[in-house]
């Protein structure tokens, strides 16, 4: 019985780690997307500033 409980706990721990890993990857992807959008907006601002010069 103790072996079953340890195996179940181990499986739950692995599932939790997988979930954290997926969340981490998702967060990193969101950060990369946001950085790309920021760079695009900076370029748009630069073009707008040029038209006023």
Steps between C-alpha positions, in 0.01 A plus 500: 500500500780743586658426164174593325479826695861590418440427132182710499680787675786474253262510205322803645834674554602430140165632374547817706849548356367452148229760564755746638725438202213563256400817686862618493524440125170680449622796706825512303305494173276784620809699598661443161177603324475814713862592426439461126192719524694764696772505233237536227335787685837671546553483123154646440573784741832566329323528164241735645771720652681517166193639329495796742863595440 
